Amino acid sequence: MEARLRILGALLDLLVAVLGTLPTVREKADRGETPKLSMVDHGLVFVTLQEATGGRAA
């Protein structure tokens, strides 16, 4: 049970980081500073995830 709670906590921490970084990534996308993605909304979340984690695999 402890491991599940730690995993849930880590996922929630990651969600908070992504949501906190998303406005910055949207601004960069509006200025054309992010790669062009075909599924823009999903792509922005993935780019935000990458920035929120410092570029390391999550």
Protein Blocks (a to p, Z undefined) as FASTA:
>chain_A
ZZmmmmmmmmmmmmmmmmmmmmmmmmmmmnopaccdfblmlmmmmmmmmmmnnopaZZ
